[in-house]
Amino acid sequence: MTSGQAALLFFGGLFPLMALAYMLGRRRVLAQEGTAPLHSRPGFYGWYAVVWLALPAMAVAVGATLLQLLGLASPPAPMILTASLLVAAGGLALALRTLRPSLRARNIVEGVARWLLLAASLVSILTTLGIVLSILFEAIRFFQAVSVWEFLTGTTWSPDSSFRGGAGREGGGDAQFGSVPLFAGTFMITAIAMAVALPVGLLSAIYMSEYAPKRVRAAAKPTLEVLAGIPTVVYGFFAAITVSPLVVQLAESVGLDASHSNALAPGVVMGVMIIPFVSSLSDDVISAIPNSLREGSFALGATTSETIKQVLLPAALPGVIAAFILAASRALGETMIVVMAAGLRPNLTANPLEDMTTVTVRIVDALTGDQEFDSPQTLSAFGLGLMLFLVTLVLNMVSIYVVRRFHEKYD
């Protein structure tokens, strides 16, 4: 029996037992209702029986799984399944024996629910902490082999130079890990994307919240949000096949030389992709402003456009800035569009018509190569990931500060 089959049988047997426990617990306490008043509603006694049945069974299953993951023991799946269901039956029997009208079932069930919610929140926190530590430890190994100063200020990224030199090929030499070209390409493409997404997204949000009729808004907003559900590989195809040749043709028409793998095409397409992030969040923020502010502005003789410029946008500024920063963080982490339309060459340039690459692309390239995992070429992915994490962390901290600093409270 495989682990997947065992899990299916476990939950397939546990859920019917939970339903049975709920009915038995509820029925048992209702049968005793005439002897003494019930402390809680009958449903809580049913959930009390469910708690005593489910939690011990899940504890056995989780404990056995942890023993297998840690290599301490390898109990067979049928044994784990049998032990879990037996413990569940024992817990149900114990719950039915302890049920009585004076039992504070509501307090016990709500306490268990509170602890389950706490555990769910801790899962996300511990997952984030695990991600940070896994990146940090490997990045420390990388910085033990490569100077931090060289990494932060170097203008040449060529991690495979030593390999080419050892193979007797042209361009060999010491490996260089200057990350400036990568971050320059990242910020360049992100800036182009934001230049497209911010005005279009904000103006779309203003139209939908202040000008659009209800029917138009009901149709336009979901249609606009569909852009967020399109796979990034589709955007990559669109950027490489349609937008990039168009950029080359437009550049040639004005006498400029543009590469087919340029930074402008993925930047524009990425901007289209993140328009829903800006428009939807900005629309919600603007719509949440009390109507009393609009009515007061109209009462003073202001037009709709003046009300938007002088009243609504200043009031919605914290939320709009937070939406902008969230969209920028999304653009910083994009990979597929850049791979397909901008190329892989680390190129330190201010010309968006040339090819360049980003940090996330080089991370993928480093982790999918044939180098050993403990080589500087592979560990460089963790150094880049740590720097990118710090950049996004700073952006999020700025967003939180702006929201708290300029937040307006309305009665």
Buried (B, 14 or more C-beta within 10 A) or exposed (E): EEEEEBBEBBEEBBEEBBEBBBEBBBEBBBEBEEEEEBBBEBBBBBBBBBBBBBBBBBEBBEBBBEBBEEEEEEEEBEEBBEBBBEBBBBBBEBBBEEBBBEBEBBEBBBEBEEEEEEEEEEEEEEEEEEEEEEBEEBBEBBBEBBEEEBBBEBEBBBBBBBBBBEEEEEEBEEBBBBBBBBBBBBBBBBBBBBEBBBEBBBEBBBBBBBEBEEEEBEEBBEEBBEBBEEEBEEBBBBBBEEBBEEBBEEBEEEEEEBBEBBBBBBBBBBBBBBBBBBBBBBBBBBBEBEEEBBEEBBEEEBEBEEBBEEBBBEBBBBBBBBBBBBBBBBBBBBBBBBBBBBBBBBBBBEBBBBBBBBBBBBBBBBBEBEBEEEBBBBBBBBBBBBBBBEBBEEBBEEBEEBBEEEEEEEE
